[in-house]
Amino acid sequence: MKTSPKINTQVKISRQRKKKKITPTKIITNVILALAALFFIFPFYWIVTGAFKAQVVATAIPPTWFPLEPIIDNWITLLNNPVLRWTFNSFFIASSEMIGVCLVSSLAGFVLAKKRFPGRKFIFVMFVAAMALPKQVILVPLFTMLADFGWIDTYKGLILPAIGWPFGVFLMKQFSQTIPTELLEAARIDGSSEIRTFIHIVLPLLKPAIGALAIFTFMLSWNDYFSQLVITRSTEMMTLPLGVATMQGEYKTDYGVMMAGATLASVPMIVIFLLFQKSFTQGITMGAIK
């Protein structure tokens, strides 16, 4: 006995309604997620609104949750400093590190995952061990080396030491292991060179991992206040987070100007994350499965 299409359609609609049925568990979950979202968004809201408050309003107790009389004096004071130069330095350094880390890490990770040579496991263990070292431990010998090379207060000193990021090599090595070896062997049989195989076969398969690594690298470089503080000397070579921090006085802090600078420094991170959110989520998900 055959059922009519109308009956099948009604059954499907009823099933969908049952699936979308609101339950107390869903309500509680949505409420918790909404509160958590507000908890994480509020600091950014406070910084943005504080950028348009006068010093008296910004430090008032009880606090003023919304600027009733917004001002732009904080932004004028901020722009009187070489903010454009600091922003360019941040973008140039973060972008250069991102490209360098993705290129070096993808090559090194692929070699460690798919090539067989003496000492391969030892080299990978050294990379994993380097991940456990805090940056403060290696900063003194790194500074000595950069001083010997004459790279203090230069773009080379800020960019090149960060390209060999152990975590990037580790991440790309783990993802490269998922590439079928038979695919690479078929490319060699067809006469493809190693470079061509890497560009046309390996890189497309590593695209989600490279996207996640690019976001990690850009954000880490943009917020790398400590290393930039040690290596830079002149005002022209400062990055945006470092330049904003130098505007804090010894005996007085203009919180409105500081919040305006923090707002300017945080906007690129939000834009980058929103643009590459799909690759970031896909890369993290694949990493979790791995």
Backbone hydrogen bonds, N-H to C=O, Kabsch-Sander energy under -0.5 kcal/mol:
donor,donor_aa,acceptor,acceptor_aa,energy
8,N,4,S,-1.9
9,T,5,P,-2.3
10,Q,6,K,-2.4
11,V,7,I,-2.3
12,K,8,N,-2.1
13,I,9,T,-2.4
14,S,10,Q,-2.5
15,R,11,V,-2.2
16,Q,12,K,-2.3
17,R,13,I,-2.3
18,K,14,S,-2.0
19,K,15,R,-2.1
20,K,16,Q,-2.1
21,K,18,K,-0.9
27,I,23,T,-2.0
28,I,24,P,-2.5
29,T,25,T,-2.4
30,N,26,K,-2.6
31,V,27,I,-2.3
32,I,28,I,-2.4
33,L,29,T,-2.5
34,A,30,N,-2.3
35,L,31,V,-2.4
36,A,32,I,-2.4
37,A,33,L,-2.4
38,L,34,A,-2.3
39,F,35,L,-2.2
40,F,36,A,-1.9
41,I,37,A,-2.1
42,F,38,L,-2.1
45,Y,41,I,-2.1
46,W,42,F,-2.8
47,I,43,P,-2.0
48,V,44,F,-2.4
49,T,45,Y,-2.5
50,G,46,W,-1.9
51,A,47,I,-1.2
52,F,49,T,-1.3
53,K,50,G,-1.5
58,A,54,A,-2.9
59,T,55,Q,-1.5
60,A,57,V,-1.1
64,T,57,V,-0.6
65,W,63,P,-0.7
68,L,66,F,-0.7
71,I,52,F,-1.6
76,I,72,I,-1.9
77,T,73,D,-2.6
78,L,74,N,-2.1
79,L,75,W,-2.6
80,N,76,I,-1.0
81,N,78,L,-1.4
83,V,81,N,-3.1
86,W,82,P,-2.0
87,T,83,V,-2.9
88,F,84,L,-2.4
89,N,85,R,-2.4
90,S,86,W,-2.3
91,F,87,T,-2.6
92,F,88,F,-3.0
93,I,89,N,-2.7
94,A,90,S,-2.6
95,S,91,F,-2.6
96,S,92,F,-2.2
97,E,93,I,-2.5
98,M,94,A,-2.2
99,I,95,S,-2.5
100,G,96,S,-2.6
101,V,97,E,-3.0
102,C,98,M,-2.2
103,L,99,I,-2.2
104,V,100,G,-2.7
105,S,101,V,-2.7
106,S,102,C,-1.8
107,L,103,L,-2.0
108,A,104,V,-2.9
109,G,105,S,-2.9
110,F,106,S,-1.9
111,V,107,L,-2.2
112,L,108,A,-2.5
113,A,109,G,-1.5
114,K,110,F,-2.5
115,K,111,V,-2.0
117,F,115,K,-0.6
120,R,117,F,-1.5
123,I,119,G,-2.3
124,F,120,R,-1.9
125,V,121,K,-2.4
126,M,122,F,-2.1
127,F,123,I,-1.8
128,V,124,F,-2.3
129,A,125,V,-2.5
130,A,126,M,-2.2
131,M,127,F,-1.1
132,A,128,V,-0.6
132,A,129,A,-1.1
133,L,130,A,-1.0
137,V,134,P,-1.2
138,I,134,P,-0.9
139,L,135,K,-1.0
140,V,136,Q,-0.5
142,L,138,I,-1.9
143,F,139,L,-2.6
144,T,140,V,-2.1
145,M,141,P,-2.1
146,L,142,L,-2.5
147,A,143,F,-2.3
148,D,144,T,-2.0
149,F,145,M,-2.0
150,G,146,L,-0.9
151,W,146,L,-2.9
153,D,231,I,-1.4
154,T,151,W,-1.1
157,G,151,W,-0.5
158,L,154,T,-1.1
159,I,155,Y,-2.1
160,L,156,K,-1.6
162,A,159,I,-1.2
163,I,159,I,-0.6
163,I,160,L,-1.3
164,G,160,L,-0.6
165,W,163,I,-2.0
169,V,165,W,-1.7
170,F,166,P,-2.5
171,L,167,F,-2.8
172,M,168,G,-2.4
173,K,169,V,-2.1
174,Q,170,F,-2.0
175,F,171,L,-1.9
176,S,172,M,-2.4
177,Q,173,K,-1.3
178,T,175,F,-1.4
179,I,176,S,-1.4
183,L,180,P,-0.5
184,L,180,P,-1.0
185,E,181,T,-2.3
186,A,182,E,-2.2
187,A,183,L,-1.5
188,R,184,L,-1.9
189,I,185,E,-2.2
190,D,186,A,-1.7
191,G,188,R,-1.5
192,S,187,A,-2.5
197,T,193,S,-2.6
198,F,194,E,-2.3
199,I,195,I,-2.4
200,H,196,R,-2.8
201,I,197,T,-1.8
202,V,197,T,-1.8
203,L,198,F,-2.6
205,L,201,I,-1.1
206,L,202,V,-1.6
207,K,204,P,-0.8
210,I,206,L,-2.8
211,G,207,K,-2.4
212,A,208,P,-2.1
213,L,209,A,-2.5
214,A,210,I,-2.5
215,I,211,G,-1.8
216,F,212,A,-2.3
217,T,213,L,-2.7
218,F,214,A,-2.5
219,M,215,I,-2.5
220,L,216,F,-2.4
221,S,217,T,-2.7
222,W,218,F,-2.5
223,N,219,M,-1.8
224,D,221,S,-1.1
225,Y,223,N,-2.4
228,Q,224,D,-1.3
229,L,225,Y,-2.0
230,V,226,F,-1.6
231,I,227,S,-2.3
232,T,228,Q,-2.1
238,M,235,T,-1.0
240,L,86,W,-0.9
243,G,239,T,-3.1
244,V,240,L,-2.5
245,A,241,P,-1.7
246,T,242,L,-1.4
247,M,243,G,-0.6
247,M,244,V,-1.0
248,Q,245,A,-1.3
249,G,252,K,-1.1
255,Y,253,T,-1.2
258,M,254,D,-2.2
259,M,255,Y,-2.5
260,A,256,G,-1.9
261,G,257,V,-2.4
262,A,258,M,-2.3
263,T,259,M,-2.3
264,L,260,A,-2.2
265,A,261,G,-2.1
266,S,262,A,-1.6
267,V,263,T,-1.6
270,I,266,S,-1.8
271,V,267,V,-2.4
272,I,268,P,-2.7
273,F,269,M,-2.2
274,L,270,I,-2.3
275,L,271,V,-2.2
276,F,272,I,-2.0
277,Q,274,L,-0.6
280,F,276,F,-2.4
281,T,277,Q,-2.8
282,Q,278,K,-2.4
283,G,279,S,-2.6
284,I,280,F,-2.4
285,T,281,T,-2.4
286,M,282,Q,-2.4
287,G,283,G,-2.1
288,A,284,I,-2.1
289,I,285,T,-2.3
290,K,286,M,-2.5
